[in-house]
Amino acid sequence: MMIDRNIAYLEPSFTGYLILKVFDKDKLEKLTLYELMDKIKHHGITTSRQLIIGLTFLFSLDLILIDEVHVCLKK
């Protein structure tokens, strides 16, 4: 089954994957929202709405914590 690239960018699971990929690639446990947006902007995530939906998806799966302006990866 083929999925259109433009539709995949709007999916919360894809945005969540990119967020987790940033944490894994840089071996970080905590990032600010601004740093996170700068890092995933190169992958086509350009609006804050996409970022918030991806963060909400990961938070609902209990993979991240959101502490004011920091996003922390759960262990």
C-alpha positions in Angstrom: 0.0 0.0 0.0 1.4 3.4 -1.0 0.9 6.4 1.2 1.3 9.9 -0.2 4.2 11.8 1.3 2.2 14.9 2.0 -0.5 12.9 3.9 2.2 11.1 5.9 3.6 14.4 7.1 0.3 15.3 8.7 0.0 12.0 10.7 0.8 12.3 14.4 2.6 9.0 14.4 5.1 10.3 11.8 5.7 13.5 13.7 6.2 11.4 16.9 8.6 9.2 15.0 10.7 12.3 14.0 10.7 13.6 17.6 11.9 10.2 18.9 14.5 10.1 16.2 15.9 13.4 17.3 16.2 12.2 20.8 17.9 8.9 19.7 20.3 10.5 17.2 21.6 13.2 19.5 21.5 11.0 22.6 19.6 13.6 24.5 17.1 13.2 27.4 15.7 16.8 27.5 15.1 19.4 24.8 13.2 22.7 24.7 10.3 23.1 22.4 12.2 25.6 20.3 15.2 23.3 19.9 13.0 20.4 19.0 11.1 22.5 16.3 14.4 23.6 14.8 15.6 20.0 14.6 12.5 18.6 12.9 11.9 21.5 10.6 14.4 19.9 8.2 12.1 17.0 7.8 9.1 19.0 6.5 7.4 19.7 9.8 6.8 23.4 9.5 3.9 24.3 11.7 3.5 24.3 15.4 0.2 22.4 15.0 2.1 19.4 13.7 4.6 19.5 16.6 1.8 19.7 19.2 -0.1 16.8 17.7 3.1 14.7 17.6 3.9 15.6 21.2 0.3 14.8 22.2 0.6 11.4 20.5 3.8 10.6 22.3 2.5 11.8 25.6 -0.6 9.7 25.3 1.6 6.6 24.7 3.5 7.6 27.9 6.9 8.0 26.1 7.6 11.6 27.0 7.0 14.1 29.7 6.3 17.8 29.1 7.7 20.1 31.8 6.9 23.7 31.0 9.1 24.4 27.9 11.1 21.2 28.1 10.3 17.8 26.5 11.8 14.9 28.4 12.2 11.4 27.2 10.9 8.8 29.7 13.2 5.9 30.6 
